[in-house]
Amino acid sequence: MSVETMKAVQVYEDGGPEVLIYEDVPRPVAGPGEVLVRVYAAGVNPADWRARAGFPDVPEQFRHAIPPIARPHIPGFDLSGIVETVGPDVTTFDTGDAVFGMIRFPAGGKAYAEYATAPVTDLALKPTSIDHIQAAAVPMAALTAWQFLYQDLEPGQTILINGAAGGVGHFAVQLAKIKGAYVIAAASGRHEAFLHELGIDEYIDYTTTPVEQALRNVDLIYDTVGGMNADSLLSVLKHGGRLIAINIGNYSAERATRLGITIGTGRPSLHPDAAQLAKIGRLIDAARLHVAIDTVVPLSQVRQAHIRGESGHLRGKIVLRVVE
Ligand SMILES: NC(=O)c1ccc[n+]([C@@H]2O[C@H](COP(=O)([O-])OP(=O)(O)OC[C@H]3O[C@@H](n4cnc5c(N)ncnc54)[C@H](OP(=O)(O)O)[C@@H]3O)[C@@H](O)[C@H]2O)c1
C-alpha cells in the first residue's frame, strides 16, 4: 500500500533556524476523536522557536516543567484550515468545516505542515469574518490572554500590560478593555499609534521612560516580557496587587511578600479549550477583538519566520502561509 505524503517542516536536532527542514513526510491519518485538517495557515509562537533551540533560556530550576520534545518533530501548535476527513466516532465537525485551534499543547503540535490531525476538543469553528492567516494567529496568544487575564479581571481595575504590542499583549489589551479595565500599555515607541487604535488609556515608551519610574498604585500587571529586570516592576503595584507573569523573570518572592503582592497566574498552565476559543471567535466576528499580523511567510520559507520572531519587537503575530 502506498503511503500518501505531504510537505512539512521537521526538526531533527536542537539549533538555530537552519535546523528547520522543509521536506516530504507521510500524511497523518485521523484517529478516534480527531479530524484531519488541511492546514491553510499555521501560527508561529515563541514556544516554537524556544522548543526548536531546546529552551536554552530556561534556568535549571524550571527545566522540569519543559515537556519532552521528540526528534524529529513537526513544530507548531496554531492552525487554521478545512476539515479533510473525520476520525472514527467524530460528530463535532464535518468534512469541509473551517476550523482553527491550538493543537496538542504543550507536548504535541505538528501544525507546520500541509495536513495535521487534531483532537476535536482543541478546535472551534473558524470566525467567518477573518481569513485563515488571521485565524491561525489567534489561538495560543488569545487563549493566553483569556486564561490568565480575562477570566479574573474586574471592571474598573487599573492594569499595566508589559509587552502590549506583541502577540499575547495585543489580545490582552483588547480583552482587558472589553472587561472594562483601565489599560496602561508599555511598549517601544513605534507601537504607540497601534496601541491607541486598540483602545488603551495610557501609553509608556519603555525605551525612553522606565515603567517603574512612571507608575504607582496599579492593581494588576500582566507581564509578557519577564527577564532580568522584571523584579523592578513590583514597585508599580499597590499593596494587595498581583503580577501575572507569563514569561520567566527574576521576580523576588521575598520582596513581593514584603510589598503585599501576589505573583502568579492563579490558574492552571495554558491548555487548549474549545469553548473559550469559540467565545474568542465570536468576539472577533462581532468586531470587538482584532487580529494584528506582523509578518506572513510561506511554509517553505519557515526559517525566515523564526528569524523574524527571534529578532523581537513584534507588532501582532507571525503566520506561515500553507495554501497560496
Ligand atoms: N505562560 C504561557 O503559557 C505562555 C503562553 C504564550 C506565550 N508565553 C510567553 O510570553 C512571551 C510573550 O509572547 P508573545 O507571543 O506575546 O511574544 P512577542 O509576540 O514576541 O511579543 C513580545 C513583545 O514584547 C515587547 N517587548 C520586548 N521587550 C520589552 C520590554 N523591555 N518592555 C516592554 N515590552 C517589550 C516587544 O516589542 P517592543 O519591544 O517593540 O515593544 C514585543 O511586542 C514569550 O516569551 C512566550 O514564550 C507564555
The ligand as a Gaussian input file, in Angstrom:
#p B3LYP/6-31G(d) Opt

LIG

0 1
 N        2.998000      31.000000      30.007000
 C        2.431000      30.668000      28.870000
 O        1.608000      29.762000      28.797000
 C        2.763000      31.448000      27.654000
 C        1.902000      31.453000      26.559000
 C        2.220000      32.243000      25.464000
 C        3.406000      32.979000      25.473000
 N        4.236000      32.893000      26.536000
 C        5.487000      33.656000      26.567000
 O        5.155000      35.011000      26.623000
 C        6.140000      35.790000      25.954000
 C        5.461000      36.769000      25.004000
 O        4.821000      36.055000      23.962000
 P        4.333000      36.819000      22.676000
 O        3.794000      35.796000      21.748000
 O        3.478000      37.977000      23.038000
 O        5.745000      37.374000      22.128000
 P        6.017000      38.503000      21.048000
 O        4.926000      38.469000      20.036000
 O        7.409000      38.344000      20.614000
 O        5.839000      39.888000      21.828000
 C        6.718000      40.366000      22.795000
 C        6.549000      41.896000      22.841000
 O        7.299000      42.440000      23.920000
 C        7.834000      43.689000      23.519000
 N        8.976000      43.971000      24.394000
 C       10.239000      43.480000      24.308000
 N       10.988000      43.952000      25.331000
 C       10.169000      44.732000      26.084000
 C       10.358000      45.481000      27.285000
 N       11.538000      45.513000      27.915000
 N        9.297000      46.148000      27.793000
 C        8.093000      46.126000      27.170000
 N        7.861000      45.455000      26.013000
 C        8.888000      44.752000      25.495000
 C        8.148000      43.518000      22.046000
 O        8.085000      44.668000      21.224000
 P        8.681000      46.150000      21.567000
 O        9.989000      45.921000      22.272000
 O        8.880000      46.776000      20.209000
 O        7.641000      46.848000      22.397000
 C        7.012000      42.611000      21.576000
 O        5.921000      43.365000      21.048000
 C        7.060000      34.787000      25.258000
 O        8.247000      34.666000      25.983000
 C        6.295000      33.489000      25.296000
 O        7.154000      32.371000      25.333000
 C        3.944000      32.168000      27.627000

